[in-house]
Amino acid sequence: MLKTIPLTRIAMLLTAAFWLSSCTKNDKDTIVPIGTEYYIDDILNVVSDSAFWADFGTVNRGPIPPKVEGRFLVAPNIRIGTNLPGVPIGIAEPNITLALSKQHNGIAIMDLKQDIENVTDTVFVMGSGNDFTVYFIEEKSYDVPLGNVSYHVRMKRGIVMTGTMTAEGISRFRLATIIIETEDDSQGVLVQNQPGSYHIYKDNDELAQRIEQP
């Protein structure tokens, strides 16, 4: 699901070096008081496709979000939208386990596990009533070996999640991955998705089930 560049899966699995970081990166147990950062516009401003909003819905920017702490399971996890040609929608992707904790002053710690990917980072939380928006910017850098040559790739993408908190979990859960920047040193050998490319996912029964209390 969180794979948003059109390199082959084989090339991704053969990556020689891979690491994750973000502009708000933190360890799992500490929240740095970095204040309110409304860089969500840096994520959403690159999306020009009106179909995005039809599939994703609204982004609640309220200043008093609900408590989003807990552990949730997105299963089955379905891709419902994309602006990349030839990419199928309506198919099941690997399930997502999403844990949110230590929420305070509009930030929280997120652990996201899916397939071979595991992301731990500080995220930002907005919202009002029971509706919320969680977002962060992730930078990935890795090497892609092709033959005797290895090319270095860098990608920046935004992750935005929305939904409504209930006792059972997150209703109408949506997760979007949006490319913000890409670059590589392959001089055209690799074909990168352009800024504004996106995928949108949801829990097929419209509820990301709560599997653990805060």
VOBA-1610 file (N, C-alpha, C; in pm, whole numbers, padded with zeros to 5 digits, always signed):
BEGIN
Met+00079-00119+00000Met+00000+00000+00000Met+00084+00126+00000Leu+00184+00135+00091Leu+00264+00255+00099Leu+00373+00257-00006Lys+00357+00179-00112Lys+00455+00175-00218Lys+00401+00260-00333Thr+00465+00375-00361Thr+00405+00467-00455Thr+00501+00512-00565Ile+00607+00434-00595Ile+00688+00462-00712Ile+00683+00341-00802Pro+00680+00362-00935Pro+00656+00250-01026Pro+00780+00170-01058Leu+00861+00139-00958Leu+00970+00046-00974Leu+00916-00092-00945Thr+00976-00194-01000Thr+00925-00329-00980Thr+00944-00372-00836Arg+00858-00462-00790Arg+00869-00513-00653Arg+01001-00584-00633Ile+01051-00648-00739Ile+01180-00716-00727Ile+01289-00616-00698Ala+01287-00504-00769Ala+01388-00402-00745Ala+01379-00348-00603Met+01257-00332-00555Met+01241-00282-00418Met+01298-00381-00318Leu+01273-00510-00340Leu+01322-00610-00246Leu+01472-00627-00253Leu+01532-00589-00368Leu+01676-00599-00383Leu+01747-00473-00339Thr+01673-00379-00283Thr+01732-00253-00240Thr+01852-00278-00150Ala+01961-00212-00185Ala+02084-00232-00108Ala+02085-00154+00022Ala+02020-00038+00021Ala+02016+00041+00144Ala+01881+00108+00152Phe+01825+00110+00273Phe+01691+00162+00289Phe+01680+00222+00428Trp+01629+00346+00439Trp+01607+00402+00571Trp+01493+00503+00563Leu+01432+00526+00678Leu+01318+00615+00689Leu+01355+00731+00779Ser+01308+00849+00742Ser+01319+00963+00832Ser+01209+01062+00796Ser+01185+01157+00882Ser+01090+01262+00848Ser+01129+01388+00922Cys+01064+01498+00879Cys+01101+01626+00938Cys+01059+01634+01085Thr+00980+01539+01133Thr+00940+01540+01273Thr+00982+01412+01343Lys+01081+01346+01289Lys+01116+01213+01340Lys+01154+01218+01487Asn+01115+01115+01556Asn+01138+01108+01699Asn+01153+00962+01737Asp+01202+00936+01858Asp+01204+00798+01902Asp+01066+00759+01955Lys+01053+00634+01990Lys+00921+00581+02023Lys+00867+00632+02156Asp+00954+00676+02245Asp+00913+00705+02382Asp+00913+00853+02417Thr+00955+00939+02327Thr+00969+01080+02360Thr+00899+01166+02256Ile+00826+01264+02302Ile+00767+01363+02213Ile+00838+01496+02235Val+00896+01551+02130Val+00960+01681+02139Val+00852+01789+02125Pro+00848+01890+02211Pro+00747+01994+02202Pro+00772+02087+02084Ile+00734+02042+01965Ile+00762+02119+01844Ile+00648+02210+01805Gly+00542+02212+01884Gly+00433+02305+01858Gly+00345+02258+01744Thr+00261+02349+01696Thr+00167+02319+01588Thr+00230+02349+01454Glu+00232+02251+01364Glu+00288+02270+01231Glu+00182+02235+01129Tyr+00128+02337+01062Tyr+00022+02314+00965Tyr+00082+02295+00827Tyr+00184+02211+00819Tyr+00241+02181+00688Tyr+00155+02083+00611Ile+00035+02055+00660Ile-00054+01969+00583Ile-00082+02028+00446Asp-00076+02162+00434Asp-00095+02224+00303Asp+00017+02186+00207Asp+00137+02160+00258Asp+00246+02114+00172Asp+00212+01979+00110Ile+00133+01901+00182Ile+00092+01770+00130Ile-00021+01785+00030Leu-00126+01858+00069Leu-00248+01861-00010Leu-00241+01954-00130Asn-00153+02053-00127Asn-00148+02148-00238Asn-00098+02088-00367Val-00033+01971-00361Val+00016+01908-00484Val-00092+01824-00551Val-00207+01805-00484Val-00315+01725-00540Val-00407+01815-00621Ser-00411+01792-00751Ser-00496+01874-00839Ser-00615+01797-00894Asp-00625+01668-00864Asp-00729+01582-00917Asp-00852+01590-00827Ser-00964+01639-00880Ser-01085+01651-00799Ser-01137+01515-00754Ala-01102+01409-00826Ala-01144+01274-00787Ala-01085+01235-00651Phe-00972+01297-00615Phe-00912+01268-00484Phe-01012+01297-00373Trp-01075+01414-00379Trp-01166+01455-00272Trp-01293+01373-00274Ala-01333+01328-00392Ala-01452+01243-00400Ala-01429+01111-00327Asp-01307+01057-00335Asp-01276+00929-00271Asp-01232+00946-00126Phe-01161+01055-00098Phe-01103+01072+00036Phe-01199+01140+00132Gly-01276+01236+00083Gly-01366+01311+00171Gly-01300+01438+00221Thr-01343+01484+00336Thr-01297+01612+00388Thr-01183+01592+00487Val-01107+01699+00508Val-00999+01703+00607Val-01044+01795+00720Asn-01063+01740+00837Asn-01106+01820+00951Asn-00985+01889+01012Arg-00985+02023+01006Arg-00872+02102+01054Arg-00900+02165+01191Gly-00996+02113+01263Gly-01030+02172+01392Gly-00914+02172+01489Pro-00915+02267+01584Pro-00803+02281+01678Pro-00811+02191+01800Ile-00925+02122+01819Ile-00940+02037+01937Ile-00981+01897+01890Pro-00884+01813+01857Pro-00917+01680+01805Pro-00961+01587+01917Pro-01030+01479+01882Pro-01062+01378+01982Pro-00938+01299+02019Lys-00947+01221+02125Lys-00840+01128+02158Lys-00838+01017+02054Val-00723+01000+01989Val-00709+00898+01885Val-00623+00781+01931Glu-00591+00778+02059Glu-00500+00675+02110Glu-00564+00536+02104Gly-00484+00438+02077Gly-00530+00300+02070Gly-00459+00225+01960Arg-00498+00101+01942Arg-00441+00016+01838Arg-00556-00034+01751Phe-00538-00020+01620Phe-00647-00043+01527Phe-00601-00133+01413Leu-00694-00210+01359Leu-00665-00301+01249Leu-00749-00262+01128Val-00680-00236+01015Val-00746-00207+00889Val-00744-00335+00806Ala-00858-00405+00803Ala-00864-00535+00737Ala-01010-00568+00702Pro-01040-00598+00576Pro-00945-00592+00464Pro-00917-00448+00422Asn-00795-00425+00382Asn-00747-00293+00341Asn-00760-00282+00189Ile-00844-00190+00143Ile-00879-00182+00001Ile-00831-00051-00060Arg-00764-00060-00175Arg-00730+00062-00250Arg-00856+00107-00324Ile-00901+00230-00296Ile-01025+00278-00357Ile-01002+00392-00456Gly-00881+00446-00462Gly-00857+00557-00555Gly-00709+00574-00585Thr-00680+00621-00705Thr-00545+00654-00747Thr-00555+00736-00875Asn-00454+00817-00903Asn-00449+00886-01032Asn-00337+00834-01119Leu-00286+00716-01087Leu-00182+00654-01168Leu-00245+00561-01271Pro-00215+00579-01398Pro-00277+00496-01501Pro-00235+00350-01488Gly-00332+00262-01511Gly-00303+00120-01510Gly-00297+00055-01374Val-00315+00133-01266Val-00312+00078-01132Val-00455+00041-01093Pro-00482-00084-01061Pro-00620-00125-01033Pro-00670-00073-00900Ile-00799-00048-00891Ile-00862-00011-00765Ile-00959-00121-00725Gly-01001-00117-00601Gly-01093-00218-00552Gly-01026-00348-00515Ile-00894-00348-00504Ile-00823-00471-00470Ile-00773-00462-00325Ala-00758-00577-00264Ala-00710-00584-00125Ala-00558-00574-00121Glu-00509-00490-00032Glu-00367-00477-00003Glu-00341-00542+00133Pro-00214-00561+00169Pro-00186-00617+00302Pro-00251-00534+00413Asn-00297-00601+00516Asn-00363-00532+00628Asn-00268-00433+00695Ile-00327-00335+00762Ile-00253-00233+00835Ile-00285-00246+00983Thr-00181-00246+01066Thr-00198-00230+01210Thr-00148-00091+01247Leu-00237-00010+01301Leu-00207+00129+01331Leu-00220+00151+01481Ala-00111+00197+01545Ala-00113+00227+01688Ala-00081+00375+01706Leu-00162+00443+01785Leu-00143+00584+01817Leu-00139+00598+01969Ser-00041+00672+02018Ser-00023+00683+02162Ser+00037+00817+02198Lys+00038+00848+02328Lys+00104+00966+02384Lys+00059+01094+02316Gln-00071+01104+02290Gln-00126+01223+02225Gln-00123+01341+02321His-00072+01455+02273His-00061+01573+02358His-00037+01694+02270Asn-00117+01799+02289Asn-00098+01926+02219Asn-00088+01909+02067Gly-00174+01825+02012Gly-00181+01814+01866Gly-00077+01724+01804Ile-00002+01650+01884Ile+00093+01554+01828Ile+00076+01421+01899Ala+00122+01314+01835Ala+00112+01181+01892Ala+00223+01095+01834Ile+00244+00980+01894Ile+00338+00882+01843Ile+00259+00778+01763Met+00303+00749+01643Met+00238+00652+01556Met+00332+00535+01529Asp+00278+00414+01538Asp+00344+00293+01489Asp+00253+00234+01382Leu+00304+00221+01261Leu+00226+00167+01151Leu+00299+00046+01095Lys+00230-00067+01093Lys+00290-00190+01042Lys+00206-00242+00927Gln+00275-00275+00817Gln+00208-00335+00702Gln+00308-00415+00621Asp+00278-00543+00602Asp+00364-00628+00520Asp+00507-00619+00574Ile+00601-00574+00491Ile+00740-00564+00533Ile+00775-00425+00585Glu+00678-00336+00594Glu+00706-00198+00631Glu+00662-00170+00774Asn+00747-00097+00845Asn+00718-00059+00983Asn+00766+00084+01002Val+00674+00175+01030Val+00706+00316+01045Val+00670+00360+01185Thr+00765+00418+01257Thr+00740+00481+01386Thr+00780+00627+01375Asp+00688+00717+01408Asp+00718+00858+01390Asp+00624+00943+01474Thr+00660+01071+01489Thr+00571+01170+01547Thr+00476+01218+01439Val+00348+01225+01469Val+00248+01270+01372Val+00168+01384+01433Phe+00099+01456+01346Phe+00018+01569+01389Phe-00130+01534+01383Val-00207+01584+01478Val-00348+01550+01491Val-00430+01678+01495Met-00530+01685+01407Met-00625+01795+01408Met-00765+01735+01419Gly-00866+01819+01440Gly-01002+01770+01437Gly-01093+01842+01533Ser-01218+01797+01537Ser-01318+01851+01628Ser-01425+01746+01650Gly-01488+01751+01768Gly-01585+01648+01802Gly-01517+01512+01801Asn-01573+01417+01727Asn-01513+01285+01713Asn-01437+01268+01582Asp-01435+01371+01498Asp-01369+01364+01367Asp-01226+01412+01378Phe-01135+01346+01306Phe-00994+01380+01320Phe-00922+01369+01185Thr-00806+01432+01180Thr-00710+01417+01071Thr-00573+01396+01133Val-00503+01292+01089Val-00365+01266+01130Val-00278+01277+01006Tyr-00163+01343+01016Tyr-00079+01360+00898Tyr+00068+01370+00937Phe+00153+01334+00843Phe+00297+01353+00860Phe+00363+01344+00724Ile+00486+01391+00716Ile+00565+01384+00593Ile+00679+01287+00616Glu+00696+01197+00521Glu+00797+01092+00530Glu+00895+01107+00415Glu+01023+01092+00445Glu+01125+01090+00341Glu+01189+00952+00336Lys+01200+00900+00216Lys+01263+00770+00196Lys+01381+00787+00103Ser+01490+00722+00135Ser+01607+00718+00048Ser+01653+00574+00038Tyr+01684+00529-00080Tyr+01728+00392-00098Tyr+01803+00379-00230Asp+01875+00269-00245Asp+01948+00239-00367Asp+01880+00125-00441Val+01869+00139-00572Val+01807+00037-00657Val+01914-00021-00749Pro+01955-00146-00728Pro+02056-00207-00816Pro+01993-00261-00943Leu+02048-00223-01056Leu+02007-00276-01185Leu+02133-00317-01260Gly+02150-00446-01279Gly+02273-00493-01342Gly+02393-00461-01256Asn+02492-00397-01317Asn+02614-00360-01245Asn+02610-00219-01187Val+02494-00154-01199Val+02482-00014-01156Val+02379-00006-01045Ser+02404+00082-00948Ser+02308+00107-00841Ser+02271+00255-00844Tyr+02141+00283-00849Tyr+02093+00421-00855Tyr+02034+00462-00721His+02062+00587-00684His+02013+00639-00556His+01882+00714-00580Val+01782+00683-00498Val+01649+00740-00511Val+01612+00809-00381Arg+01551+00925-00393Arg+01495+00994-00277Arg+01350+01029-00307Met+01263+01007-00211Met+01121+01038-00228Met+01067+01101-00101Lys+00990+01207-00117Lys+00917+01267-00005Lys+00768+01251-00033Arg+00698+01200+00065Arg+00554+01184+00047Arg+00481+01220+00175Gly+00357+01261+00160Gly+00272+01290+00273Gly+00175+01177+00297Ile+00148+01151+00423Ile+00050+01052+00464Ile-00060+01126+00540Val-00185+01108+00497Val-00298+01172+00562Val-00402+01065+00595Met-00448+01064+00721Met-00551+00971+00764Met-00667+01049+00824Thr-00788+01006+00795Thr-00906+01070+00853Thr-01003+00963+00900Gly-01097+01005+00984Gly-01201+00915+01030Gly-01276+00975+01147Thr-01362+00895+01204Thr-01441+00934+01320Thr-01420+00832+01430Met-01380+00879+01547Met-01355+00789+01659Met-01486+00738+01717Thr-01492+00606+01737Thr-01606+00543+01803Thr-01553+00444+01907Ala-01643+00389+01986Ala-01601+00290+02084Ala-01545+00166+02018Glu-01595+00135+01898Glu-01551+00015+01827Glu-01423+00035+01747Gly-01388+00159+01718Gly-01269+00186+01637Gly-01283+00316+01561Ile-01230+00319+01438Ile-01234+00438+01354Ile-01330+00413+01240Ser-01443+00481+01242Ser-01538+00466+01133Ser-01498+00555+01016Arg-01537+00513+00897Arg-01502+00582+00772Arg-01352+00615+00766Phe-01270+00518+00800Phe-01126+00536+00797Phe-01078+00552+00652Arg-00996+00653+00628Arg-00931+00674+00499Arg-00783+00702+00521Leu-00700+00651+00434Leu-00556+00678+00436Leu-00512+00710+00295Ala-00445+00823+00279Ala-00393+00863+00148Ala-00242+00879+00155Thr-00172+00831+00052Thr-00029+00857+00036Thr-00014+00944-00088Ile+00059+01055-00073Ile+00068+01156-00178Ile+00215+01191-00201Ile+00261+01175-00324Ile+00399+01210-00357Ile+00415+01361-00358Ile+00516+01411-00288Ile+00546+01554-00285Ile+00669+01585-00369Glu+00774+01505-00355Glu+00897+01525-00433Glu+00958+01390-00465Thr+01024+01379-00580Thr+01104+01262-00613Thr+01228+01306-00689Glu+01336+01233-00670Glu+01457+01257-00749Glu+01543+01132-00745Asp+01625+01115-00848Asp+01722+01006-00851Asp+01836+01046-00942Asp+01941+00964-00941Asp+02059+00995-01021Asp+02073+00902-01143Ser+01958+00848-01189Ser+01963+00749-01297Ser+01961+00810-01436Gln+01943+00943-01445Gln+01937+01012-01574Gln+01833+00948-01667Gly+01718+00920-01611Gly+01606+00871-01690Gly+01590+00721-01697Val+01684+00645-01642Val+01671+00499-01646Val+01554+00455-01560Leu+01540+00514-01440Leu+01426+00486-01354Leu+01314+00586-01385Val+01192+00541-01379Val+01076+00627-01402Val+01003+00648-01270Gln+01006+00770-01222Gln+00944+00802-01094Gln+00803+00857-01115Asn+00713+00828-01022Asn+00585+00896-01021Asn+00605+01043-00990Gln+00520+01126-01046Gln+00536+01271-01033Gln+00468+01321-00906Pro+00512+01439-00855Pro+00442+01500-00743Pro+00293+01513-00772Gly+00213+01484-00674Gly+00069+01483-00691Gly+00012+01345-00715Ser+00098+01246-00741Ser+00050+01107-00754Ser+00003+01059-00617Tyr-00106+00985-00618Tyr-00162+00944-00489Tyr-00228+00807-00497His-00241+00746-00379His-00326+00628-00358His-00413+00656-00236Ile-00535+00604-00238Ile-00627+00618-00126Ile-00675+00479-00086Tyr-00681+00454+00046Tyr-00720+00324+00099Tyr-00828+00342+00205Lys-00905+00235+00227Lys-01003+00235+00333Lys-01017+00093+00389Asp-01076+00085+00507Asp-01119-00045+00559Asp-01249-00080+00487Asn-01256-00201+00433Asn-01367-00234+00345Asn-01503-00228+00413Asp-01509-00254+00544Asp-01638-00246+00612Asp-01658-00111+00681Glu-01574-00013+00642Glu-01585+00124+00691Glu-01555+00137+00840Leu-01485+00038+00897Leu-01446+00047+01038Leu-01308-00015+01057Ala-01212+00069+01098Ala-01082+00017+01142Ala-01101-00026+01287Gln-01106-00156+01309Gln-01146-00212+01439Gln-01044-00183+01547Arg-01094-00140+01663Arg-01007-00121+01778Arg-00971-00258+01836Ile-00841-00284+01844Ile-00797-00413+01896Ile-00721-00400+02027Glu-00702-00274+02071Glu-00636-00252+02200Glu-00670-00113+02247Gln-00704-00100+02375Gln-00734+00030+02434Gln-00605+00106+02460Pro-00614+00240+02477Pro-00493+00318+02511Pro-00428+00268+02638
//
